[in-house]
């Protein structure tokens, strides 16, 4: 795959979830990155979907950079086979470091931490703190309601513009999602307030 995205951060759950498709997709993302020379940036954990995406990448010979807080590292939750592990003090520093290392962001299924990370990156884009695209890999319809909420409910209620809603790129297919992210990385975020 030829792309301008050489380093992608994946946000995902610290649990595996109840649907086996989630872990299968996570491992597949890691494997795909390794096979296509894309560096994987993660939260550094060895558990849940975070561990599955890391394992998929590592098993296929890929490069992975983990970013973990001191709190989590001292509990021995860092992935032992990461190519590199950056240890930071706070969760905000963790998100900042992951953003610095990445050309784009993909969110797999996850909980409130995953949503926090995803929305933080969208907010930073909206505030022009970066121009990196964000995408959802909508595994087995996991994000259907969130996509509808952002694209319809929030726009209709007047809280975000349709252009801002379009910054949340989504697909149920990894190759398609990566193509959309690559285009967005070239064109920049969709914003009414872009100068």
Buried (B, 14 or more C-beta within 10 A) or exposed (E): EEBEBEBBBBBBBBBBBEBEBBBBBBBBBBBBBBEBEBBBBBBBBBBBBBBBBBBBBBEBEBBBBBBBBEEBBEEEBBBEEBBEBBBBEEBEBBBBBBBEBBBBBBBBBBEEBBBBBBBBBBEBBBEEEBBBBBBBBBBBEBBEEBBEEBBEEBBEEEEBBEBBBBBBBBBBEBEBBBBBBBEBBEEEBBBEEEE
